[in-house]
């Protein structure tokens, strides 16, 4: 025979278990989502800090390239390594599309300037500008391209999303 206290306690226990599952699962999922969002925001903040430093450093490296006078030869490359490493991770966690678009354009400009500087140094080293008059025009075009890209990179950094990144922190 079944104990009457067991039968009387069965229905309240079943209802309590059912309510615990119905309320506990959404509450647990909400708490997990909150922790994930917080962790994502912290990771995004760290990545933005790293990118801010890299972008500022590259803007400083561009300063001497804004006006290449006479026979000046640029002696340094731009530093795209950190930006290339951090940018894909920022894309995974950030929802700021306008910032990501501007940073992508900055990466492209930095690479374009590095390719021009590589060509410049290779041609100058192999041939010399003064010894090959036909290369003077190429030097002029490369100079204009590097100066243009340095100016455009500075202008791009002044755009709202990137200037927000540079002032953020």
Helices and strands as residue ranges (DSSP letters): H 4-63, G 64-66, H 81-93, H 97-126, G 133-135, H 136-157, H 160-167
